């Protein structure tokens, strides 16, 4: 898949606000809730993020790998190709 196709999938995905982290406002999309019958596409998006993200300092001595697109930064729930969660926050 191309970057443009990945960006469109990320932009059009269904997201849910993460209410449990008010100090880190962001939303997330989950494969078995928001990508039903599109697991293959979700895995392609995850692989693209994993392979094209940039490592940045976040907080408390932690680093995350972020992928920037559509005015958001995206990161994986687990920095693994097997993750079931993609997070996003406004840039």
Rosetta silent file (secondary structure, phi, psi, omega in degrees, C-alpha in Angstrom):
SEQUENCE: XXXXXXXXXXXXXXXXXXXXXXXXXXXXXXXXXXXXXXXXXXXXXXXXXXXXXXXXXXXXXXXXXXXXXXXXXXXXXXXXXXXXXXXXXXX
SCORE:     score description
SCORE:     0.000 S_00000001
   1 L     0.000  150.219  179.338    0.000    0.000    0.000 S_00000001
   2 L   -87.015  163.373  176.698    1.085    3.539   -0.631 S_00000001
   3 H   -57.420  -42.165 -178.906    1.494    6.262    1.993 S_00000001
   4 H   -61.232  -42.989  178.745   -1.515    8.045    0.508 S_00000001
   5 H   -65.224  -41.274  177.633   -3.699    4.933    0.872 S_00000001
   6 H   -62.561  -46.367 -179.321   -2.537    4.411    4.470 S_00000001
   7 H   -60.084  -38.646  177.796   -3.217    8.052    5.304 S_00000001
   8 H   -66.286  -43.236  178.119   -6.766    7.772    3.917 S_00000001
   9 H   -61.394  -43.062  178.824   -7.427    4.624    5.963 S_00000001
  10 H   -65.472  -41.432 -179.095   -6.151    6.328    9.116 S_00000001
  11 H   -64.078  -40.328 -174.423   -8.178    9.459    8.422 S_00000001
  12 H   -91.579   -2.447  179.597  -11.412    7.551    7.809 S_00000001
  13 L   -66.450  156.610  175.535  -11.065    5.015   10.621 S_00000001
  14 L   -86.233  132.590 -178.289  -13.477    5.077   13.540 S_00000001
  15 L  -124.851  153.966  177.259  -11.875    6.334   16.774 S_00000001
  16 E  -124.147  136.060 -179.584  -12.913    6.407   20.397 S_00000001
  17 E   -69.730  136.924  179.599  -11.735    9.033   22.903 S_00000001
  18 L   -85.140   89.739 -175.895   -9.476    7.631   25.649 S_00000001
  19 L   -67.400  -24.434 -174.738  -11.371    8.849   28.724 S_00000001
  20 L   -80.296   -3.236 -179.370   -9.011    7.160   31.184 S_00000001
  21 L  -127.792   66.370 -177.166   -6.058    9.372   30.238 S_00000001
  22 L   -64.486  -23.297  178.013   -7.199   13.006   30.632 S_00000001
  23 L   -80.312   -8.505  177.850   -3.584   14.185   30.999 S_00000001
  24 L  -135.969   72.325 -175.120   -2.806   12.714   27.568 S_00000001
  25 L   -62.117  122.214  178.529   -5.853   13.481   25.399 S_00000001
  26 L  -161.015  171.509  176.609   -6.018   11.098   22.476 S_00000001
  27 E  -123.041  169.054 -179.800   -8.273    8.652   20.669 S_00000001
  28 E  -146.421  158.425  174.928   -7.784    5.076   19.589 S_00000001
  29 E  -127.991  138.532 -174.289   -9.041    2.554   17.090 S_00000001
  30 E  -119.342  136.570 -174.573   -9.207   -1.174   17.838 S_00000001
  31 H   -59.155  -46.579 -174.184   -9.034   -3.936   15.262 S_00000001
  32 H   -85.612    2.313  177.085  -11.840   -6.130   16.646 S_00000001
  33 H  -116.536  -44.490 -174.088  -14.179   -3.186   17.325 S_00000001
  34 H  -105.082  -10.914 -177.144  -13.570   -0.581   14.630 S_00000001
  35 L  -122.802   35.297 -177.771  -12.054   -2.663   11.802 S_00000001
  36 L   -58.429  132.668 -177.900  -14.485   -5.588   11.678 S_00000001
  37 L    66.307   14.145  177.756  -13.995   -7.581    8.461 S_00000001
  38 L  -132.662   31.984 -177.378  -10.969   -5.396    7.646 S_00000001
  39 H   -58.629  -40.060 -179.991   -8.307   -7.123    9.758 S_00000001
  40 H   -61.337  -43.429  178.202   -5.950   -7.442    6.808 S_00000001
  41 H   -64.320  -41.918  178.163   -6.105   -3.701    6.160 S_00000001
  42 H   -58.416  -45.572 -179.253   -5.541   -2.955    9.852 S_00000001
  43 H   -64.175  -34.551  176.465   -2.437   -5.164    9.847 S_00000001
  44 H   -67.335  -40.032  177.507   -1.123   -3.373    6.755 S_00000001
  45 H   -64.221  -45.291  178.299   -1.631   -0.010    8.452 S_00000001
  46 H   -58.204  -47.421 -179.623    0.145   -1.260   11.589 S_00000001
  47 H   -61.583  -40.210  179.548    3.081   -2.548    9.538 S_00000001
  48 H   -64.753  -46.288  178.068    3.320    0.759    7.675 S_00000001
  49 H   -59.771  -47.822 -178.734    3.302    2.768   10.914 S_00000001
  50 H   -58.072  -41.168 -175.822    5.887    0.441   12.466 S_00000001
  51 H   -82.055  -16.879 -173.806    8.164    0.712    9.438 S_00000001
  52 H  -122.823    6.013 -178.960    7.785    4.485    8.888 S_00000001
  53 L   -77.067  160.313  175.779    7.475    5.996   12.359 S_00000001
  54 E  -113.346  138.961 -178.081    9.992    8.350   13.947 S_00000001
  55 E   -82.483  126.817 -178.558   11.256    7.814   17.486 S_00000001
  56 E  -140.196  151.704  176.099   10.537   10.731   19.815 S_00000001
  57 E   -71.203  136.421  178.174   10.671   11.511   23.499 S_00000001
  58 E  -108.808  -68.046 -175.678    7.235   11.572   25.091 S_00000001
  59 E  -172.143  156.308  174.535    7.343   11.928   28.871 S_00000001
  60 L    53.913   36.370  178.613    8.779   10.436   32.023 S_00000001
  61 L    74.553   14.497 -178.408   11.865    9.180   30.207 S_00000001
  62 E  -103.017  148.920  175.560    9.792    7.236   27.671 S_00000001
  63 E  -119.580  145.716  175.592   10.132    7.184   23.919 S_00000001
  64 E  -131.801  158.110  175.390    7.473    6.299   21.374 S_00000001
  65 E   -99.823  118.616 -176.068    7.496    5.760   17.638 S_00000001
  66 E  -112.321  144.859  173.058    5.151    8.231   15.945 S_00000001
  67 E  -118.564  126.688 -176.613    3.796    8.391   12.425 S_00000001
  68 E  -102.083  129.192  176.650    2.575   11.827   11.297 S_00000001
  69 E  -167.413  151.868  171.876   -0.324   12.261    8.862 S_00000001
  70 L    58.306   25.466 -178.495   -3.600   14.155    8.499 S_00000001
  71 L    79.824   11.866 -179.788   -2.696   16.648   11.253 S_00000001
  72 E  -127.313  162.219  166.134   -2.280   13.841   13.798 S_00000001
  73 E  -112.780  135.409 -177.868    0.471   11.729   15.248 S_00000001
  74 E  -114.511  143.366  174.056   -0.274    8.022   15.376 S_00000001
  75 E  -147.225  156.068 -175.041    1.372    5.392   17.543 S_00000001
  76 E   -85.213  146.297  177.862    0.801    1.722   18.204 S_00000001
  77 L   -58.726  -44.247  169.537   -0.697    0.388   21.422 S_00000001
  78 L  -123.147  136.172 -178.550    2.219   -2.020   21.593 S_00000001
  79 L   -75.715   67.969 -174.147    5.217   -1.283   19.432 S_00000001
  80 L  -148.684  151.224  176.371    4.681   -4.583   17.679 S_00000001
  81 L   -66.762  -15.976 -178.236    3.274   -5.863   14.413 S_00000001
  82 L   -93.340    6.034 -178.281    0.818   -7.864   16.576 S_00000001
  83 L   -62.949  155.002  177.602   -0.823   -4.867   18.240 S_00000001
  84 L  -112.598    6.495 -170.804   -4.609   -4.541   18.167 S_00000001
  85 E  -137.635  134.713  171.997   -4.650   -0.781   18.870 S_00000001
  86 E  -121.450  127.105  177.442   -3.643    2.399   17.071 S_00000001
  87 E   -98.160  156.420  172.087   -3.638    5.681   19.001 S_00000001
  88 E  -148.731  147.939  176.340   -3.841    9.188   17.581 S_00000001
  89 E  -143.476  151.353  177.590   -3.537   12.715   18.956 S_00000001
  90 E   -62.841  145.243  178.283   -3.631   16.135   17.353 S_00000001
  91 L   -80.574    0.000    0.000   -0.243   17.535   16.441 S_00000001
